[in-house]
Amino acid sequence: MVSSDRDAALVAALKSGDSAAFETLLREQGPRLLRLARQFLPNEEDARDAVQDAMISVHRAIGNFEATSSLSTWLHRIVVNTALMKLRTKKRHPEEDIEPYLPQFSKDGHQREPSTPW
């Protein structure tokens, strides 16, 4: 089976809702897609989140996939777009450390000082 024939069979299985096909897709393409996401998002958790979000998009959009490009090219583009969206969101809404707002406890379980109001 040639790669494109294999991709066509995988896409057909994905379109039919075969969960084993989606697992195969993740197993075969996941590591490459994670490496790609890491190029945009150096934080490991962000890169993994981007791949997960991309796979959700793939699951939702597989019915619209047309074989005008290869499956790997389509997946590549989805991960790139997802990573870029994550970067844009982080710029617009920077994360703030919540540690200063959390209560601190001593070893005996008592709160060290009153909590800082939000």
KAWO-V727627 format. One record per helix or strand of 3 or more residues. SS is the DSSP state (H for helix, E for strand). FROM is the first residue (numbers start at 1). LEN is the number of residues. Records with the same first field share a line. If there is no record, write none. Layout:
BEGIN
SS->FROM-LEN, FROM-LEN
END
This chain:
BEGIN
H->3-13, 19-22, 44-21, 71-22, 99-3
END
